[in-house]
């Protein structure tokens, strides 16, 4: 029997495995502390403990970690960081109100005052953006006046190396990063982003040109210092239908995310493109970039392709991670969910292909893990460990 690390690495390399890998995505992926009594820590609820333990002991772990970023990440979030020129432009205030945690960020640039407001409630592990920083093309033009030094950052892979050491043969570390499109689009509400990206393409392109150098440089530096590892690049879904037409995926993703994929591959790594929703029209572009893998390949109606189709037409180029919907884990009766898992295992491994990892599209964000959810996660383990390739 293979170790969990051996199984995952063989899958990424397109080599034979003893069985498909099974992964719970953020559960066992994100860094959480169930002992932290913070009221905003949903993972300290007793109902979470059996699921966290199940992930640690029986799944093929993929730890999601980022190199320490001391500057540009916090330009977006507004967190202060000492002697750095962004403090000249960004001011942040954090406060509690009605039991929720709010972060207000103000940017003064180009004669404009722009604000962003985020909210987090104690019962859900999600930060909601109530007000986005940029609202229109004029805000964007002002934002472009920020000096490039504002986006400078320091990269430190010590935490990646240490996590890889601690994990041992239980799994692998996956470097987690946004792409330039994600950094740009998240400055706007979804509605404003789609309008600006569609009707102000040259202006939006200037924003991508502004944001891409430091993200690409961080990627290359990390890939060189931490070679041979899996990466997750999130953000390409912003340029999929119905938000934008496929030709803009080539302009906004292939052009700016492609160099990240190339740098990762140059140093023996594996770039996994994270792309929810409708991917049929952009799969060729993802392969064109040289991506090694894709997730989460959502089935209809959330997505627009069946896993069997992706395996048949793209499985020789891409390792497939998916394709269970988190909504099915949360709401489907165990007897019906078992059939969904069986289909995913069959479709993800049929015919020729590099490899398949059974994985949900996301993870629960609430404070309570219900018995139904726990049973469905156990079903994923049971069926995968018994599956014959």
C-alpha positions in Angstrom: 0.0 0.0 0.0 1.2 3.5 -0.9 1.7 6.2 1.7 -0.6 9.2 1.2 2.3 11.4 0.0 3.3 8.7 -2.5 -0.2 8.4 -3.8 -0.7 12.1 -4.4 2.7 12.6 -6.0 2.2 9.6 -8.3 -1.2 11.0 -9.2 0.3 14.4 -10.1 3.0 12.6 -12.2 0.5 10.4 -14.0 2.0 7.2 -12.6 0.0 4.2 -11.4 -1.6 4.3 -7.9 -3.1 1.7 -5.6 -6.4 3.6 -5.4 -7.7 7.1 -6.2 -6.8 9.7 -3.7 -9.5 11.3 -1.6 -9.3 14.8 -0.2 -11.7 17.0 1.7 -10.3 20.3 0.3 -10.3 23.0 2.9 -10.9 20.4 5.7 -7.4 19.3 6.4 -6.2 22.0 4.0 -6.7 25.3 5.7 -4.8 26.0 8.9 -7.3 25.9 11.8 -7.1 25.6 15.5 -10.1 23.8 17.1 -8.8 24.7 20.6 -9.0 28.4 20.0 -11.9 29.8 22.1 -12.3 32.8 19.8 -16.1 33.3 19.2 -15.3 33.8 15.5 -13.6 30.3 15.3 -16.4 28.0 14.1 -14.0 25.0 14.3 -14.1 24.9 18.1 -17.6 23.6 18.0 -17.7 20.0 19.2 -19.5 18.9 16.0 -16.5 19.8 14.0 -14.0 17.6 15.9 -14.9 14.1 14.4 -14.7 15.6 10.9 -11.4 17.3 11.4 -10.0 14.0 12.9 -11.4 12.0 10.0 -9.6 14.3 7.5 -6.3 14.1 9.4 -6.3 10.3 9.8 -7.9 9.0 6.6 -7.7 11.5 3.8 -4.9 12.2 1.4 -3.9 15.5 2.9 -3.2 18.6 0.8 -2.1 21.4 3.0 -3.0 24.8 1.5 -0.3 27.3 2.5 1.0 30.6 1.2 4.5 32.2 1.4 4.6 35.0 3.9 3.4 38.1 2.2 4.1 41.2 4.2 2.8 43.9 1.9 0.7 43.6 -1.2 -1.8 41.1 0.3 -2.5 43.6 3.0 -2.9 46.5 0.5 -6.1 44.8 -0.5 -7.2 43.9 3.1 -6.0 47.2 4.5 -4.0 45.8 7.4 -1.1 48.1 8.4 2.5 46.8 8.1 4.9 49.4 9.4 7.4 51.3 7.3 5.9 50.9 3.9 4.6 53.6 1.5 1.1 52.2 1.4 0.5 53.6 4.9 0.5 57.0 3.2 -2.6 56.0 1.2 -4.5 53.3 3.1 -6.1 53.8 6.6 -7.9 51.0 8.4 -10.3 50.7 11.3 -11.6 47.5 12.9 -14.6 47.4 15.2 -17.3 45.1 16.6 -21.0 45.9 16.0 -24.1 43.8 16.6 -21.8 40.8 17.3 -20.0 41.0 14.0 -16.4 42.0 13.2 -16.1 44.9 10.7 -13.0 46.2 8.9 -13.2 49.6 7.2 -10.5 50.7 4.8 -10.1 54.1 3.2 -7.9 54.9 0.3 -7.1 58.5 -0.7 -5.4 58.9 -4.1 -5.9 61.0 -7.2 -8.2 63.4 -5.4 -10.7 60.7 -4.6 -11.7 59.1 -1.3 -12.5 55.4 -1.7 -13.8 53.0 1.0 -14.1 49.3 1.5 -16.1 47.5 4.3 -15.9 43.8 5.2 -18.0 41.9 7.8 -17.6 38.6 9.5 -20.2 37.0 11.8 -19.3 34.5 14.5 -21.4 31.7 13.0 -19.9 31.5 9.6 -16.2 31.2 8.5 -16.5 33.7 5.7 -15.6 37.4 5.3 -18.3 39.3 3.4 -17.4 42.4 1.5 -20.3 44.8 2.1 -18.6 47.6 0.1 -15.9 47.2 -2.5 -13.0 49.6 -2.8 -13.6 50.5 -6.5 -17.0 51.4 -7.9 -16.4 52.8 -11.4 -13.8 53.6 -14.0 -12.8 56.9 -12.3 -12.0 55.0 -9.1 -9.9 52.6 -11.2 -8.0 55.5 -12.9 -7.2 56.9 -9.4 -6.1 53.5 -8.1 -3.7 53.2 -11.0 -1.8 56.3 -9.6 -0.6 54.3 -6.6 3.2 53.9 -6.8 4.5 50.5 -7.7 6.2 50.4 -4.3 2.8 50.1 -2.7 2.6 46.6 -4.0 6.1 45.5 -3.0 6.2 42.4 -0.8 8.6 40.0 1.0 8.4 36.3 0.3 9.5 33.7 2.9 9.0 30.0 2.4 10.1 28.9 5.8 6.5 28.1 6.8 6.1 26.0 3.6 9.2 24.0 4.4 8.2 23.5 8.0 4.7 22.4 7.1 6.1 19.9 4.6 8.4 18.5 7.2 5.7 18.1 9.8 3.3 16.5 7.3 5.7 13.7 6.5 4.1 10.9 4.5 0.5 11.9 5.3 0.2 14.1 2.3 1.7 17.1 0.5 1.9 20.9 0.8 0.1 22.9 -1.9 1.2 26.5 -2.4 -1.9 28.7 -2.6 -2.0 31.9 -4.6 -4.3 34.3 -6.4 -3.7 35.3 -9.9 -3.6 38.9 -11.3 -7.3 38.7 -12.4 -8.4 37.7 -8.9 -6.5 40.6 -7.4 -8.0 43.0 -9.9 -11.6 41.7 -9.9 -11.9 41.5 -6.1 -11.4 45.3 -5.9 -14.9 45.6 -7.5 -18.3 44.1 -6.8 -19.1 41.4 -9.2 -21.5 43.6 -11.1 -19.1 46.5 -11.4 -16.2 44.1 -12.4 -18.1 42.6 -15.3 -19.1 46.0 -16.6 -15.6 47.5 -16.4 -13.8 44.3 -17.7 -16.2 44.1 -20.6 -16.6 47.8 -21.6 -13.3 49.3 -20.4 -10.9 46.5 -21.6 -7.8 48.8 -22.1 -8.3 50.4 -18.7 -8.8 47.0 -17.0 -5.7 45.7 -18.9 -3.7 48.6 -17.3 -4.9 47.3 -13.9 -3.7 43.8 -14.7 -0.4 45.2 -15.9 -0.1 47.0 -12.6 -0.8 44.0 -10.4 0.8 41.2 -12.3 4.6 41.9 -11.9 4.7 41.4 -8.1 2.4 38.3 -8.2 4.5 36.8 -11.0 7.7 37.6 -9.2 6.4 36.1 -6.0 5.4 33.0 -7.9 8.8 32.6 -9.5 10.7 33.2 -6.3 8.6 30.7 -4.4 8.7 28.1 -7.1 12.5 28.3 -7.3 12.9 28.1 -3.5 10.2 25.4 -3.0 10.4 23.3 -6.2 8.5 20.2 -7.2 5.2 21.0 -5.3 1.6 21.3 -6.1 0.1 24.9 -6.5 -3.5 26.2 -6.5 -4.0 29.3 -8.6 -7.4 30.9 -8.0 -9.1 33.7 -9.9 -9.5 32.4 -13.6 -13.2 31.8 -13.0 -13.8 35.5 -13.1 -13.3 35.3 -16.8 -15.6 32.4 -17.5 -19.2 32.5 -18.8 -21.7 34.0 -17.9 -19.5 36.8 -16.6 -17.2 37.3 -19.5 -16.9 35.8 -23.1 -14.3 33.1 -23.6 -11.9 35.4 -25.7 -11.4 37.5 -22.6 -10.2 34.4 -20.7 -7.3 34.4 -23.2 -6.6 38.1 -22.7 -7.1 38.3 -18.9 -5.9 34.8 -17.8 -3.7 33.2 -20.3 -1.7 36.4 -20.8 -1.1 37.1 -17.1 -1.6 33.8 -15.3 0.3 31.8 -18.0 3.7 33.1 -16.8 2.9 31.9 -13.3 2.1 28.4 -14.6 5.3 28.4 -16.7 7.5 29.4 -13.7 5.9 26.7 -11.5 6.6 24.0 -14.2 10.1 25.3 -14.8 11.0 24.3 -11.2 9.3 21.0 -11.3 6.0 22.1 -9.8 2.4 21.4 -10.7 0.0 24.3 -11.3 -3.6 23.4 -10.5 -6.2 25.9 -11.9 -9.1 26.5 -9.5 -12.1 27.4 -11.6 -15.7 27.1 -10.5 -18.7 27.1 -12.8 -18.8 26.9 -16.5 -15.4 25.7 -17.8 -16.3 24.0 -21.1 -15.4 27.0 -23.3 -12.0 27.7 -21.5 -10.6 24.2 -21.1 -8.5 24.5 -24.2 -7.0 27.8 -22.8 -6.2 26.1 -19.5 -4.4 23.3 -21.4 -2.7 25.9 -23.6 -1.2 27.6 -20.5 0.4 24.3 -19.5 -1.6 23.7 -16.4 -1.0 20.3 -14.7 -4.4 20.0 -13.0 -7.8 21.5 -12.5 -10.5 21.7 -9.8 -13.3 21.4 -8.9 -15.0 20.4 -12.2 -18.5 21.1 -11.0 -21.3 19.0 -12.6 -24.4 20.6 -14.1 -26.3 22.7 -13.2 -23.5 24.5 -11.3 -21.1 23.7 -14.1 -21.5 22.9 -17.8 -19.5 19.7 -18.3 -19.7 16.2 -16.9 -16.6 14.8 -15.3 -16.6 11.9 -17.9 -16.3 14.4 -20.7 -13.3 16.2 -19.1 -11.6 12.9 -18.4 -12.2 11.7 -22.0 -11.1 14.9 -23.7 -8.6 16.4 -21.3 -7.6 13.7 -18.9 -4.3 13.0 -20.7 -3.2 16.6 -20.1 -4.8 17.4 -16.7 -5.0 15.7 -13.4 -8.6 16.1 -12.3 -9.7 17.1 -8.8 -13.4 17.0 -8.1 -16.3 16.8 -8.7 -18.6 16.6 -5.7 -20.8 19.6 -4.8 -20.6 20.8 -1.3 -24.4 21.3 -1.5 -24.8 17.6 -2.0 -22.6 16.8 1.0 -24.8 19.1 3.1 -28.2 18.3 1.8 -28.4 15.0 0.0 -29.6 11.9 1.8 -26.7 9.4 2.4 -28.2 6.7 0.2 -28.4 9.1 -2.7 -25.0 10.6 -2.0 -23.4 7.2 -2.2 -24.6 7.0 -5.9 -23.1 10.4 -6.6 -19.7 9.3 -5.2 -19.8 6.1 -7.1 -20.4 8.0 -10.4 -17.6 10.5 -9.7 -15.1 7.7 -9.0 -16.1 5.8 -12.2 -16.2 8.9 -14.4 -12.9 10.3 -13.0 -10.9 7.1 -13.6 -12.5 5.6 -16.8 -10.3 5.2 -19.8 -6.8 6.7 -20.1 -5.8 9.7 -18.0 -3.1 11.2 -15.8 -5.0 10.9 -12.5 -8.0 11.7 -10.4 -8.5 12.9 -6.8 -12.0 12.6 -5.4 -12.7 16.0 -3.8 -15.7 18.3 -3.0 -16.0 21.8 -4.5 -15.7 23.5 -1.1 -16.2 22.9 2.6 -18.9 23.8 5.1 -18.5 27.3 6.6 -21.1 27.0 9.4 -20.5 26.3 13.0 -22.4 22.9 13.0 -21.5 19.7 11.2 -24.7 17.7 11.0 -24.9 13.9 11.2 -25.9 13.8 7.5 -22.8 15.7 6.5 -20.6 13.5 8.6 -22.0 10.4 7.1 -21.5 11.7 3.6 -17.9 12.5 4.3 -17.4 9.0 5.7 -19.0 7.6 2.5 -16.3 9.4 0.4 -13.6 7.6 2.5 -15.3 4.2 2.4 -16.1 4.1 -1.3 -12.7 5.4 -2.4 -10.6 3.1 -0.2 -12.6 0.1 -1.6 -12.5 1.3 -5.2 -10.6 -0.9 -7.7 -8.8 0.8 -10.5 
